């Protein structure tokens, strides 16, 4: 039984059509069809999205990962998914650190731009040079104790940023290692119809974006290099032509439909 809080976050995807899988993936699906055809929709979706597939059904798992997986693999996969929350928090910490650093730099530039606005470009360059020279002079005049304190502060910020980046990279690598291996886009482009390669790329990319509701223009910029036509018009045509894409509101699309519709008063919050 799903809790209501989780159910409203789930999205249901219509059956994936034939033609979006590579030859090797299709062969595994046909093997699964002989054993347990009921799992074909979920296995196919996992392959197209390169998504985790946690199941005690060895035949379905073998169709996704190419090899049979035991209970230890299932337990390890669960641990990776549980760590996914940490990955999200680390990602937010990383972005916040970069944002603060960038904001500080942007703030200094904003002040300089306002003060020197309207002056000739050459004069602004001269003023910037004088400012840097003055900063260097003040730094040399600092006492050794103050210089040491400044270095500690800068070094501490650098250490924090390096630690966040390192932990984030480890967490991301764990998540990637638990996802199924899929053919490269070059391999798919060489074995599938170009139009279907674009469909798979749109489905894969839109399902994995940070924000689910994307426009055709935004999705176009996020697509990998798939060696097929992938202009905004082509992407928009794909989004409109397949039932597993849902237009949430004019021009904004997501993968799948909501399992549970939210009441109008809650949706407006």
N, C-alpha and C positions, 0 to 999 in steps of 0.2 A: 504494500500500500504506500503510495507516494504522499508525502506531506504536502499540503497546499503551497507552502513557501517554495518548495522545489518544483512542483508541477508547473507552476506558471512560468518558470524559467526554461522549460524544455520546449524544443521545437521539433515538429514532426516533418520528416522529409518524404516526399512521394517516391515511389519506386524509381530507381536509377535505370535509365534505358540501356539497351545493349549498345556496344560500340565504344564505351568509355574506358574499357579495360585493355591492358596489353595482352599479348598472346599467352604469356606465362600466367597472368592473373586469370584469364578466361579458362585456362586448362584447370586451374585449381578450383574454380567455381563449378566446372562441369563435374569434377571429382566429388565435390560436396553435394551436387545435385543427386548423385546416385546414393548418397548416404543420408543426408538430412537437408532436403530442399527448403525447409522452413527457415533456415538461417541465411539463405542467400541474400535477401535484402539488406540485412544488417552487415553482413560480411562485405558485400559490394560497396556499401556506403563507407565502411571503415577503410577500404582500399583507396577509394577515390579521394577521401578526405585525409588520408594518411593519419588516421585516428587510432587511439588506443582501443584494443578489443580485449576486454577482460571477461573470460568465460571459462567454465570448467568443461565445456564441450570441446574435446580434443580435435574433432573433425573440423569444426568451425574455426578454431584457433589456427589449425594447420593451413586452412585456406587463406587466412589473413597473413600469417607470418612465414608461410612456406615450410615450416617444420612443426611437429607436434610439441606442445608445451605442457609441462607438468604442473603440479600444485605449487612447487617452489617458484616457478616463473610467474604464476598467478599472484602469489603472495608478494613477490618483488614488484610486480606491476602495480599492485594496490599501494604499496609504500611510496612508489614514485608519484602516483596520483595524489596521495595525501600530502606529499611535499610540494605539490603544485601550488597550494596556497602560499607557501613560503616563497615560491618563485614570483608570484604576483606581488607580494609585499616587498621583496628585494628589488623587483623592477620599479615599483613606485619610489622606493628609496633612492635608487639610481637616478631616476628621472628628476626627483626633487633636488638631489645634489647638483646635477647638471643645470637645472633651472635656476637654483640660487646663484651658482657661479656665473651663469650667463646674465642673470638679472643685475648682478653687481657690475659686470662689465658694461651692460647696456645703460645702467644708471649713470656711470661715469661719462659715457659718450653723450648721453642726453643732456647732461649739465654743460658739457663742453660745447655741444651744438647750439644750445640756447644762448649761451654767453657770447659765442662768436658768430651768431647768425647774422648774415648781411655783410660780413667782411669778405674781402677778396680771398680766393682760395689760397694764394701764396702766403697771405698774412696768417691764415688759419694754420697752415703748415708750420710757419715760424713760431706761432704761439704754442703749438703742440710740442715742437722741439724744445722751446724754453721750459715748458712744463716738465718734460722728461728730464731735462738737464737739472732743473731745480730739485726734482724728486731724488735724482742720483746724488746731488750735493747734500741734501738733508740726510740721506741714508748714510753717507760717509761721516756726517757730523754726529750721528747717533752714538750713544755710549755702547760699549761692548755688551753690557747687560741688556739694553733695549734691543740691540740687534739679535741677541740670542733668543729673547722672548718672541720677537717677530718670526724668526726662523722656526721656532717650536710651533707657533700657531699655524704657519703655512705648511710645515711638515705634518702636523696633526690632521689638517684638512686633506692633504694628499693621501695619508695613510687610510683615512676613513673611506675616501673615494676608491682607493685601490682594493680595500677589503670588500666593499659592496660589489664592485665590478667582478672580483674573483668569485665570490659566493654566487652571484647571479649567473656567471658563466658555467659554473659547476652544475647548478640546478637546471639550467637550460639543456646542458649536455645529457643529464640524466633523463629528462623528458624526451629528448630526441632519440635516445637509445632505446626507449621503451615503445616508440612508434614503429609501425611496420615499414620495411624497406619497400620503396616503390620505384618504378623505372624513372630515369631522368626524362626531362622534357624533350631532350634531343631524341631519345629512344622512342618516346611516344609520337613525336612529330614524324618519325620515319616509318611508323607502323600503323598510324591511325589517320583518318580523314582530318584535314586541317580544321574543319568546322567543329569536330568533336574534341580535338585537342583544346580548342578555345573554350568549349563548354566545360571540360574537366578543369582547366586552369581557373575559370571563373568560380566554379563550385568550390574548388580547393582553397582559393585565395579568400573568397568572401566569408567562408566558414571560419577562417583563422585570423581575420582582422581584429584589431582591438575593439573597434566599434562595429556592430553587426549591420547597421543601416548605412548603406553606401550608395552614392550615385554612380551612374555609368562612368562618368569622367573620373571620379575618385578611384573606382575599381580598376580602370584602365591603367592608371599610374602605378597601381600596386602589383599588377600581374608580372610574373616572371617572363624572361625572354624565351618565348616558345616557338620562335621561327615561323610563325604564321601571322596573318593579318589580325591585329588586335586593336584597332582604332575604337574610338568612343562609340561610333555608330554600330560596329560589329558587336561590341560588348552589350550595348543596349538591346540589340536584337536578341541576343542570347538570353538576357534577363527576362524578356517578354515572352520568349518562346517555350520555356520549360517550366513545368509545374512545381519543381522543387525550389524555385525562386519566388519570393513573395514581396509585392510592393506594399510596404507598410503605409506609406503615404506618397503622394505624387513625386516620382523621381528618386525615391529612396528604397533600397532593396535589402532583403536579408535571405538567408538560406532557411527554408522550411517555414511551417506555420506554427503558431503558438499552440501547445497542447491544451492549455486552459486560457480562455479569454478573461482578461481582467475587467472588472466592472468599470464603467465610464468614469465614476468619481475617483477611483484609484489610479486609472491610467492618466488622469490629468495632473496627478501629483508629481 
